[in-house]
Amino acid sequence: MSSSPTPVESLFNSLSPPPPPPPTVHSDNIPHGQLRATHTIDLPAIGYNYSYVSSHAASQKCSVMAVVKADAYGHGSVRTAQYLQQKHGCTAFAVATLEEAITLRQGGICYPPCRVLVLGAPVGYPECFDLYLHYRVEVMMSGMETVRSFLSWAEDGNKRREAQVQHMSADTKAQSKNPNPSAQTIATSRIGSAATLSNVEGEALKGELRRIMSKKDNHVINPSGLIKEPLSIPEYTNSTNPSTLPNPPKKEKEIFRGLEHAASVSRQAAQKTTQEGTGTSSSPTPNGQKKITKEARQKRVRYHIMVDTGMGRLGFTPETDDSTDTIKDLYSAEMNERPIEFYGLCTHMAEACNESDFTLEQMERFKTLLGRVREGGIGIPTVHTDNSAALLTKRLKHFDPVILEQESYKSRGFVRCGGAVYGQRPSFPDLKECSTLSAAVGNVMLVKKGDTVGYDRTWVAKRDSLIATLGLGFADGYPRELGGGRGKVVINNVKYPIVGNVCMDMLMVDVTTSSSLRQPDPETDVKVGDEAYLWGPGTGKDGIHLKDIAEKLGTTQSALTCGIVKERVKIVYKT
């Protein structure tokens, strides 16, 4: 006779796993040549660019945080992050939203060793902070409302612990329903004992959850249960000559090793200052060490403070007392063993690519708040101020002693790089292109002189013409503005103009040559099944390049690659 389920088992069984992902348009089993449209990503080129910016960063005594927001600028965030971690030792990533961060965690970008910072303002607080805690994601303090909600959440221990139990149970049940999710499976040799239950009070509850979990015949464990392994820091050359760039490390490297220790030193120094000022002391253990409460042993939500030095969108004003007081309030809560941890002070450049005086003014304003915070006895573990353009601009040397020096330990400087990692900074020709957009020729037909092509009949044949139709349109992310001859494609190493308006799902190309109508040549004439290149390094030096299209349209390369609709255009990775 079976016993009735316990209350915890009822909760566990009631949590439904997430629905399966929607089917994609293209199956991975379809051969490359049979795909309607393809976005090919050159992962070694991304790795080269990462090494290039890392060398520049090393010359300024800082490390690189790879920005993989917006699905890595359309290049695929999980696959890009996996490649950079495994091949180049990158262990710090930045995204725009919490959802993007969770996608990385569920895709195998685990902590440790990988840190993930959400650059955007938190949404849906205070409940969202439970997810930041559960997935070990770093949060950006973007304004006063965010801070007030964050502090309120940190004080409510009962609700926080209840939420963590629910998230953990939901993860476990989802994994038991899908016993072979390769992206989420963790090697059991790296699992710490009961690490996923460290936020749960009550031995009975712990034991009951362990008993339930032990019934599941699988080895999929929450990534937060991993044991951190000591990893070394990669050595980068100060040279920016591509021929002298360092070879990628063979094993994972922990670029930010030592930050946990730096944050711990900062907390200890602040606690000592508080005790000296109030005449209080913590209760020592027999061996002289401070007692650590259960709350202090919890995992913490690491937070960064955004400083608005001139961008005008998020952050605190450097010159006001309110900004410094707010940081002190957060730090005070941390000193009182709330599950939060100050991890960085940062800002963002508005005109870094122009080497403007305004950028230098922004840096001076940022240094003002750095000094005020340190004068208040608060150590700053990390400082990040730049984007790709600022880092690669020779005039700017940001990580000087004024920024990094402080008592007890140096702040660790790092730079947030996105565009440069994907080769999307035209001012720096040493970067490599990473994106190639192509589509299959679906039809070739003869159009008589005087006939029209496409919607609104905007193109009229001035002679008998061969028109090739490609399986790609503006619904796939190709700009409609490139119709009417503004855009071109390369087929069989020959460049042809786009004619008529770009349609939603197709576009037309005039592939007529001087001899194609008189004497067809099967070796050079365009035929059904040929691959047409819309942009990419494979089109040759005088071919079609992403930077040229962006310049023609008055937009950015990032806007073009982010606009590709991945549900319709298959991503293929070159390794």
C-alpha positions as CSV (number, residue, x, y, z in Angstrom):
1,M,0.0,0.0,0.0
2,S,1.5,3.3,-1.1
3,S,1.8,6.2,1.3
4,S,0.3,9.6,0.7
5,P,2.8,12.1,-0.7
6,T,4.3,14.6,1.8
7,P,3.6,18.3,1.3
8,V,7.0,18.8,-0.2
9,E,6.5,15.9,-2.6
10,S,3.1,17.5,-3.6
11,L,4.9,20.7,-4.4
12,F,7.6,18.9,-6.2
13,N,5.2,17.0,-8.4
14,S,3.0,20.0,-9.1
15,L,5.7,22.0,-10.8
16,S,5.5,21.4,-14.5
17,P,8.6,21.4,-16.6
18,P,9.0,24.1,-19.2
19,P,7.4,23.4,-22.6
20,P,9.7,22.0,-25.2
21,P,11.3,24.6,-27.6
22,P,9.3,25.3,-30.7
23,P,10.5,23.4,-33.8
24,T,12.9,25.3,-36.0
25,V,12.3,25.8,-39.7
26,H,15.5,24.0,-40.7
27,S,16.6,20.6,-39.3
28,D,20.2,20.1,-38.6
29,N,19.9,16.9,-40.7
30,I,19.3,19.0,-43.8
31,P,22.5,19.2,-45.9
32,H,24.0,22.7,-46.1
33,G,23.4,23.0,-49.8
34,Q,19.7,22.3,-49.4
35,L,19.0,25.2,-46.9
36,R,16.9,28.1,-48.1
37,A,19.0,30.7,-46.3
38,T,22.1,30.4,-44.2
39,H,24.0,32.7,-41.7
40,T,27.5,31.2,-41.4
41,I,29.5,32.2,-38.3
42,D,33.3,31.9,-38.4
43,L,34.1,30.9,-34.8
44,P,38.0,31.0,-35.3
45,A,37.6,34.6,-36.5
46,I,35.7,35.4,-33.4
47,G,38.5,33.8,-31.3
48,Y,41.1,35.8,-33.2
49,N,39.2,39.0,-32.5
50,Y,38.9,38.1,-28.8
51,S,42.7,37.5,-28.6
52,Y,43.3,40.8,-30.4
53,V,41.2,42.9,-27.9
54,S,42.6,40.9,-25.0
55,S,46.1,42.0,-26.0
56,H,45.0,45.6,-26.1
57,A,43.3,45.1,-22.7
58,A,46.5,43.6,-21.2
59,S,48.4,46.7,-22.2
60,Q,46.1,48.7,-20.0
61,K,46.2,46.1,-17.2
62,C,42.7,44.9,-17.6
63,S,40.8,41.9,-18.8
64,V,38.0,41.4,-21.3
65,M,34.3,40.7,-20.6
66,A,32.7,39.4,-23.8
67,V,29.4,40.9,-24.5
68,V,27.0,38.3,-25.9
69,K,23.7,40.2,-25.6
70,A,21.1,40.1,-28.4
71,D,22.1,36.4,-29.1
72,A,25.7,37.5,-29.4
73,Y,24.8,40.2,-31.9
74,G,23.0,37.6,-34.0
75,H,25.9,35.1,-33.9
76,G,24.4,32.7,-31.4
77,S,25.1,33.5,-27.7
78,V,25.4,30.0,-26.3
79,R,27.7,28.6,-29.0
80,T,29.8,31.8,-29.1
81,A,30.2,31.8,-25.3
82,Q,31.1,28.1,-25.3
83,Y,33.7,28.6,-27.9
84,L,35.3,31.6,-26.2
85,Q,35.4,29.7,-22.8
86,Q,36.7,26.4,-24.1
87,K,39.2,27.7,-26.7
88,H,40.3,31.1,-25.3
89,G,39.7,30.9,-21.6
90,C,37.0,33.6,-21.4
91,T,35.1,33.3,-18.1
92,A,33.2,36.6,-18.0
93,F,30.2,37.5,-20.1
94,A,27.7,40.3,-20.3
95,V,24.1,40.3,-21.6
96,A,21.3,42.8,-21.7
97,T,18.5,40.9,-19.9
98,L,18.0,38.3,-17.2
99,E,16.4,36.0,-19.8
100,E,19.6,36.1,-21.9
101,A,21.6,35.2,-18.8
102,I,19.4,32.2,-18.0
103,T,19.7,31.0,-21.6
104,L,23.5,31.0,-21.1
105,R,23.3,29.1,-17.8
106,Q,20.9,26.6,-19.2
107,G,23.2,26.2,-22.2
108,G,26.1,25.1,-20.1
109,I,27.8,28.4,-19.3
110,C,28.0,27.5,-15.6
111,Y,29.3,29.2,-12.4
112,P,32.0,28.4,-11.7
113,P,34.0,29.3,-13.6
114,C,31.9,31.7,-15.7
115,R,30.4,34.9,-14.5
116,V,27.4,36.5,-16.3
117,L,26.5,40.2,-15.8
118,V,23.2,41.7,-16.9
119,L,23.9,45.2,-18.1
120,G,20.2,46.3,-18.3
121,A,18.0,47.5,-15.5
122,P,16.3,44.7,-13.5
123,V,12.6,44.2,-14.5
124,G,9.9,42.7,-12.3
125,Y,11.6,43.3,-9.0
126,P,11.7,42.2,-6.2
127,E,10.8,38.8,-7.5
128,C,13.4,38.9,-10.3
129,F,16.2,39.0,-7.6
130,D,15.3,35.4,-6.7
131,L,16.2,34.4,-10.2
132,Y,19.5,36.4,-10.1
133,L,20.4,34.5,-6.9
134,H,19.3,31.0,-8.2
135,Y,21.2,31.3,-11.5
136,R,24.2,33.0,-10.0
137,V,23.8,36.1,-12.3
138,E,25.3,39.5,-11.5
139,V,22.8,42.4,-11.3
140,M,23.2,46.1,-12.3
141,M,22.0,48.7,-9.8
142,S,20.5,51.3,-12.3
143,G,18.7,53.8,-10.0
144,M,17.2,54.5,-6.7
145,E,14.0,52.4,-7.2
146,T,16.1,49.4,-8.0
147,V,18.3,49.8,-4.9
148,R,15.3,50.2,-2.6
149,S,13.7,47.1,-3.9
150,F,17.0,45.2,-3.8
151,L,17.5,46.1,-0.1
152,S,13.9,45.1,0.7
153,W,14.4,41.8,-1.0
154,A,17.6,41.2,0.9
155,E,15.8,41.7,4.2
156,D,13.0,39.3,3.6
157,G,14.8,36.0,4.2
158,N,11.7,33.8,4.6
159,K,10.3,34.7,1.2
160,R,13.7,34.4,-0.4
161,R,14.3,30.9,0.9
162,E,10.9,29.8,-0.2
163,A,11.5,31.0,-3.7
164,Q,14.8,29.2,-3.9
165,V,13.3,25.9,-2.9
166,Q,10.6,26.3,-5.6
167,H,13.2,27.2,-8.3
168,M,15.4,24.3,-7.3
169,S,12.5,21.9,-7.3
170,A,11.3,23.1,-10.7
171,D,14.8,22.6,-12.2
172,T,15.0,19.1,-10.8
173,K,11.7,18.1,-12.1
174,A,12.3,19.6,-15.5
175,Q,15.6,17.7,-15.7
176,S,14.0,14.4,-14.7
177,K,11.5,14.8,-17.5
178,N,14.4,15.4,-20.0
179,P,17.2,13.1,-18.8
180,N,19.6,13.9,-21.6
181,P,19.8,17.7,-22.1
182,S,23.4,17.8,-23.2
183,A,23.6,21.6,-22.7
184,Q,22.6,21.3,-19.0
185,T,24.4,18.1,-18.0
186,I,27.3,18.6,-15.6
187,A,30.1,16.2,-14.9
188,T,29.3,14.6,-11.6
189,S,33.0,14.6,-10.6
190,R,32.7,18.4,-10.1
191,I,29.6,18.3,-7.9
192,G,29.8,19.7,-4.4
193,S,27.9,18.1,-1.5
194,A,24.4,19.5,-1.3
195,A,25.5,22.8,-2.7
196,T,22.1,23.5,-4.2
197,L,20.5,23.3,-0.8
198,S,22.7,25.8,0.9
199,N,19.9,28.4,1.0
200,V,17.4,26.1,2.8
201,E,16.9,26.1,6.5
202,G,15.7,23.2,8.5
203,E,17.4,19.8,8.5
204,A,14.1,18.0,8.0
205,L,13.4,19.9,4.8
206,K,16.9,19.3,3.5
207,G,16.6,15.6,4.2
208,E,13.2,15.3,2.6
209,L,14.3,17.1,-0.6
210,R,17.4,15.0,-0.8
211,R,15.3,11.8,-0.5
212,I,13.0,13.0,-3.3
213,M,15.9,13.9,-5.5
214,S,17.6,10.6,-4.9
215,K,14.6,8.8,-6.4
216,K,15.3,10.3,-9.8
217,D,17.6,8.1,-11.9
218,N,19.7,10.7,-13.5
219,H,22.9,12.7,-12.9
220,V,21.9,16.1,-14.0
221,I,22.7,18.6,-11.3
222,N,22.0,22.3,-10.9
223,P,25.0,24.3,-12.2
224,S,25.2,26.1,-8.8
225,G,26.3,22.8,-7.3
226,L,29.7,22.8,-9.0
227,I,33.0,23.0,-7.1
228,K,35.2,25.8,-8.2
229,E,38.6,24.7,-9.4
230,P,41.6,26.9,-9.2
231,L,42.6,28.2,-12.6
232,S,45.4,30.4,-13.7
233,I,45.4,33.7,-15.5
234,P,46.3,33.8,-19.1
235,E,49.4,35.8,-20.1
236,Y,48.8,38.3,-22.8
237,T,51.5,40.1,-24.8
238,N,51.4,43.9,-24.8
239,S,51.8,43.9,-28.6
240,T,48.8,44.6,-30.8
241,N,50.5,43.2,-33.9
242,P,48.3,40.3,-35.1
243,S,51.3,38.2,-35.9
244,T,52.4,38.3,-32.2
245,L,49.0,37.5,-30.6
246,P,49.1,34.8,-28.0
247,N,48.0,31.3,-28.9
248,P,44.7,30.4,-27.2
249,P,45.2,28.4,-24.0
250,K,44.7,24.7,-24.2
251,K,42.7,24.6,-21.0
252,E,40.1,26.8,-19.4
253,K,41.7,29.9,-17.8
254,E,40.1,31.9,-15.0
255,I,40.7,35.5,-16.1
256,F,39.1,36.9,-13.0
257,R,40.7,34.7,-10.4
258,G,41.1,36.5,-7.2
259,L,38.0,38.7,-7.3
260,E,36.2,36.6,-4.7
261,H,39.2,37.1,-2.4
262,A,39.2,40.8,-3.2
263,A,35.5,41.2,-2.3
264,S,36.1,39.2,0.9
265,V,39.0,41.5,1.9
266,S,36.8,44.5,1.2
267,R,34.0,43.2,3.5
268,Q,36.5,42.3,6.2
269,A,38.1,45.8,6.1
270,A,34.7,47.4,6.3
271,Q,33.6,45.3,9.2
272,K,36.8,46.1,11.0
273,T,36.3,49.8,10.5
274,T,32.7,49.5,11.8
275,Q,33.8,47.6,14.9
276,E,36.5,50.1,15.6
277,G,34.1,53.0,15.3
278,T,31.4,51.5,17.5
279,G,33.6,49.6,20.0
280,T,31.9,46.3,19.1
281,S,33.5,43.1,18.1
282,S,32.3,39.8,16.7
283,S,32.3,36.7,18.8
284,P,35.4,34.8,18.1
285,T,35.6,31.0,17.9
286,P,38.2,29.1,19.9
287,N,40.8,29.4,17.1
288,G,40.3,33.2,16.9
289,Q,38.2,33.2,13.7
290,K,34.9,35.1,13.4
291,K,31.8,32.9,13.6
292,I,30.0,32.5,10.3
293,T,26.2,32.3,10.4
294,K,24.0,30.3,8.0
295,E,23.0,33.6,6.4
296,A,26.7,34.5,5.8
297,R,27.3,31.1,4.2
298,Q,24.6,31.6,1.6
299,K,25.3,32.3,-2.0
300,R,25.1,36.0,-2.7
301,V,23.7,38.2,-5.5
302,R,26.7,40.2,-6.8
303,Y,25.7,43.7,-7.8
304,H,27.4,46.4,-9.8
305,I,26.7,50.2,-9.6
306,M,26.2,52.0,-12.9
307,V,27.4,55.6,-12.9
308,D,25.9,58.0,-15.4
309,T,28.8,60.1,-16.5
310,G,27.1,61.4,-19.7
311,M,25.2,58.6,-21.4
312,G,21.9,59.8,-20.0
313,R,20.1,56.5,-19.7
314,L,21.0,54.5,-16.5
315,G,22.9,55.1,-13.3
316,F,23.8,57.4,-10.5
317,T,25.2,60.9,-10.7
318,P,28.8,61.1,-9.6
319,E,28.7,64.6,-8.0
320,T,25.7,64.1,-5.6
321,D,25.7,62.9,-2.0
322,D,22.7,60.7,-2.7
323,S,24.8,58.5,-4.9
324,T,27.5,57.9,-2.3
325,D,24.9,57.4,0.4
326,T,23.1,54.8,-1.7
327,I,26.2,52.8,-2.2
328,K,26.9,53.0,1.6
329,D,23.4,51.7,2.3
330,L,23.9,48.7,0.0
331,Y,27.3,48.0,1.6
332,S,25.9,48.3,5.1
333,A,23.4,45.6,4.3
334,E,26.2,43.4,3.0
335,M,28.1,43.9,6.2
336,N,25.0,42.8,8.1
337,E,25.3,39.5,6.3
338,R,22.5,39.9,3.8
339,P,23.0,37.8,0.7
340,I,24.4,40.5,-1.5
341,E,27.9,41.4,-2.6
342,F,29.3,44.6,-4.0
343,Y,31.3,43.6,-7.1
344,G,31.9,46.6,-9.3
345,L,31.6,50.2,-10.2
346,C,31.1,51.0,-13.9
347,T,30.1,53.6,-16.5
348,H,29.6,53.7,-20.3
349,M,31.2,55.9,-23.0
350,A,28.9,58.0,-25.3
351,E,31.5,59.1,-27.9
352,A,34.4,56.7,-27.4
353,C,34.8,56.0,-31.1
354,N,35.3,59.7,-31.9
355,E,38.2,60.2,-29.4
356,S,36.3,63.2,-28.1
357,D,37.0,65.5,-25.2
358,F,33.7,64.5,-23.8
359,T,35.0,60.9,-23.3
360,L,37.9,62.3,-21.3
361,E,35.4,64.4,-19.3
362,Q,33.3,61.3,-18.6
363,M,36.4,59.6,-17.2
364,E,37.1,62.5,-14.8
365,R,33.5,62.4,-13.5
366,F,33.8,58.6,-13.0
367,K,37.1,59.1,-11.0
368,T,35.2,61.6,-8.8
369,L,32.8,59.0,-7.6
370,L,35.5,56.3,-7.3
371,G,37.4,58.6,-4.9
372,R,34.3,59.4,-2.8
373,V,33.4,55.7,-2.5
374,R,36.9,54.7,-1.4
375,E,37.1,57.6,1.0
376,G,34.0,56.1,2.7
377,G,36.0,53.0,3.4
378,I,34.4,50.9,0.7
379,G,36.8,48.8,-1.5
380,I,35.8,48.3,-5.1
381,P,36.6,44.8,-6.4
382,T,36.2,45.6,-10.1
383,V,36.0,48.6,-12.3
384,H,34.7,48.6,-15.9
385,T,34.4,51.7,-18.0
386,D,34.9,50.9,-21.7
387,N,33.3,49.4,-24.8
388,S,35.2,48.0,-27.8
389,A,35.7,51.4,-29.5
390,A,37.1,53.0,-26.4
391,L,39.5,50.2,-25.7
392,L,40.9,50.2,-29.3
393,T,41.3,54.0,-29.4
394,K,45.0,54.8,-28.9
395,R,44.3,58.1,-27.2
396,L,42.5,56.6,-24.3
397,K,44.4,55.0,-21.4
398,H,41.8,54.5,-18.8
399,F,43.2,51.9,-16.3
400,D,45.8,54.1,-14.6
401,P,46.7,54.0,-10.9
402,V,44.0,56.6,-10.1
403,I,41.3,54.1,-11.1
404,L,42.9,50.8,-9.8
405,E,44.8,51.7,-6.7
406,Q,43.2,51.5,-3.3
407,E,44.0,50.3,0.2
408,S,44.4,46.5,0.9
409,Y,44.2,45.5,-2.8
410,K,44.0,46.8,-6.3
411,S,40.7,47.0,-8.2
412,R,40.6,44.7,-11.2
413,G,39.9,46.6,-14.4
414,F,38.1,45.0,-17.3
415,V,36.5,46.1,-20.5
416,R,33.1,45.1,-22.0
417,C,33.7,44.1,-25.7
418,G,31.0,43.2,-28.1
419,G,31.3,44.8,-31.5
420,A,35.1,44.2,-31.8
421,V,34.8,40.5,-30.9
422,Y,32.5,40.1,-33.9
423,G,34.8,42.1,-36.2
424,Q,32.3,45.0,-36.4
425,R,34.5,48.0,-35.8
426,P,35.4,49.4,-39.3
427,S,38.0,51.8,-37.9
428,F,40.2,48.8,-36.9
429,P,41.1,46.8,-40.1
430,D,43.0,44.1,-38.2
431,L,39.7,42.6,-37.0
432,K,38.3,39.7,-39.0
433,E,34.8,39.5,-40.4
434,C,32.8,36.7,-38.8
435,S,29.4,36.8,-40.6
436,T,28.4,35.5,-44.0
437,L,24.8,35.6,-45.2
438,S,23.8,33.5,-48.2
439,A,20.7,32.1,-49.8
440,A,19.9,29.5,-52.4
441,V,18.8,30.3,-56.0
442,G,15.3,28.9,-56.2
443,N,14.4,29.8,-59.8
444,V,15.9,31.3,-63.0
445,M,13.6,32.6,-65.6
446,L,13.7,34.7,-68.8
447,V,12.1,38.1,-68.7
448,K,11.4,39.8,-72.1
449,K,12.3,43.4,-72.8
450,G,9.7,45.7,-71.4
451,D,8.4,43.3,-68.8
452,T,8.4,44.3,-65.1
453,V,9.7,42.5,-62.0
454,G,8.4,42.6,-58.4
455,Y,5.9,44.6,-56.5
456,D,4.8,48.0,-57.7
457,R,6.5,47.1,-61.1
458,T,9.5,49.3,-60.1
459,W,12.0,47.6,-62.4
460,V,11.4,47.4,-66.2
461,A,13.7,45.1,-68.3
462,K,15.6,47.2,-70.9
463,R,16.5,44.0,-72.7
464,D,15.8,40.3,-72.5
465,S,17.1,39.3,-69.1
466,L,17.7,36.3,-66.9
467,I,16.2,36.8,-63.4
468,A,17.2,34.6,-60.5
469,T,15.0,34.4,-57.5
470,L,16.6,33.9,-54.0
471,G,14.9,32.5,-51.0
472,L,15.5,35.4,-48.7
473,G,13.5,38.6,-48.0
474,F,12.9,41.4,-45.5
475,A,11.1,39.0,-43.2
476,D,14.4,37.2,-42.8
477,G,16.2,40.4,-41.8
478,Y,17.6,41.5,-45.2
479,P,17.1,45.2,-45.5
480,R,14.2,46.2,-47.8
481,E,16.1,49.4,-48.6
482,L,18.6,47.4,-50.7
483,G,16.1,46.7,-53.5
484,G,16.1,48.6,-56.8
485,G,19.7,48.1,-57.5
486,R,21.2,49.4,-54.3
487,G,22.1,45.9,-53.1
488,K,24.2,43.3,-54.9
489,V,24.9,39.6,-54.5
490,V,27.8,37.3,-55.5
491,I,27.0,34.1,-57.3
492,N,29.8,31.9,-58.7
493,N,32.3,34.7,-58.0
494,V,30.3,37.2,-60.1
495,K,28.6,40.3,-58.7
496,Y,25.0,40.9,-59.7
497,P,22.4,43.7,-58.9
498,I,19.2,43.2,-57.0
499,V,16.2,44.3,-59.1
500,G,12.7,45.4,-58.0
501,N,11.6,45.7,-54.4
502,V,12.9,43.2,-51.9
503,C,9.9,41.0,-51.1
504,M,9.0,39.5,-47.7
505,D,10.4,36.0,-48.5
506,M,12.3,36.5,-51.7
507,L,14.4,38.9,-53.8
508,M,15.2,39.0,-57.5
509,V,18.6,39.4,-59.1
510,D,19.5,40.2,-62.7
511,V,22.0,37.6,-63.6
512,T,22.2,38.4,-67.3
513,T,25.7,38.4,-68.8
514,S,26.9,39.5,-72.3
515,S,27.0,35.9,-73.4
516,S,24.4,34.1,-71.2
517,L,21.5,34.7,-73.6
518,R,23.4,34.0,-76.8
519,Q,25.6,31.0,-75.7
520,P,24.7,29.5,-72.3
521,D,27.7,28.3,-70.2
522,P,26.8,25.7,-67.6
523,E,30.1,26.4,-65.7
524,T,29.4,30.2,-65.1
525,D,25.8,30.8,-65.7
526,V,23.5,31.0,-62.6
527,K,21.3,28.0,-62.1
528,V,18.8,26.7,-59.6
529,G,20.6,25.5,-56.4
530,D,23.5,27.9,-56.7
531,E,24.5,29.7,-53.5
532,A,24.2,33.5,-53.6
533,Y,26.2,35.6,-51.0
534,L,24.5,38.7,-49.7
535,W,27.6,39.7,-47.6
536,G,30.7,38.1,-46.1
537,P,34.5,37.6,-46.4
538,G,33.9,34.8,-48.8
539,T,32.9,37.3,-51.5
540,G,36.5,38.4,-52.0
541,K,38.3,41.7,-51.5
542,D,36.1,43.6,-53.9
543,G,33.0,41.6,-53.0
544,I,30.2,42.5,-50.6
545,H,31.1,43.3,-47.0
546,L,29.0,44.0,-44.0
547,K,30.7,47.3,-43.3
548,D,30.0,48.6,-46.7
549,I,26.3,47.8,-46.5
550,A,26.0,49.4,-43.1
551,E,27.7,52.6,-44.4
552,K,25.4,52.7,-47.4
553,L,22.3,52.4,-45.2
554,G,23.6,54.8,-42.5
555,T,23.3,52.1,-39.8
556,T,25.7,49.8,-37.9
557,Q,26.9,46.3,-38.6
558,S,25.5,45.2,-35.3
559,A,22.0,46.3,-36.4
560,L,22.3,44.2,-39.5
561,T,23.4,41.0,-37.9
562,C,21.0,41.4,-35.0
563,G,18.2,41.8,-37.5
564,I,18.6,38.3,-39.0
565,V,15.7,36.2,-38.0
566,K,17.2,33.0,-36.7
567,E,13.9,31.1,-36.9
568,R,14.0,31.5,-40.7
569,V,17.7,31.7,-41.4
570,K,19.7,28.7,-40.3
571,I,22.9,29.4,-38.4
572,V,25.9,27.3,-39.5
573,Y,29.2,27.4,-37.5
574,K,32.6,27.2,-39.1
575,T,35.0,25.7,-36.7
